[in-house]
Amino acid sequence: MPCHRHRERSLVIKGRQFPLCYRCMAILLGIIVISPIIWFLQLPSSLLVFPISILLNIPLILDGVTQAAKHRQSNNFLRFVTGIMSGGGLALSIVHSAKLLVTIIVGMT
C-alpha cells in the first residue's frame, strides 16, 4: 500500500518505522482487542449487527476517500480513530458470523 511507505503516516519508535500506517495499525488493533470482548457479549440480532458494522466503517471510508481525492489532508489522530472504529465494526461482523456458524454446527450434532 502506498501509505505504508510514508514515514509521516506510520508510527516511528527509536528511529524504526512500523510497517503499517496508523489507519491500518488501528484497524488491526481494533479487531484484536475488540473481538474477544464482543465474543462474551450478548449481541442483538443480525438485523442490527450488520448495519452497525457498516456504520462503524463509514468514517474511515470518508476519511480515506476525501484524502485520496485531495479534498483535504487527514492526520494521524483521525486515521487512528477511524481505524479503531472500523476495526470494531469488522470485529463485530466477524464475531457475530463466527457465533452464527458455531450455533449452526452445534445444532447439527
Secondary structure, 3 states (H helix, E strand, C coil): CHHHHCHHHEEEECCEEEEEEHHHHHHHHHHHHHHHHHHCCCCCCHHHHHHHHHHHHHHHHHHHHHHHCCCCCCCHHHHHHHHHHHHHHHHHHHHHHHHHHHHHHHHHC
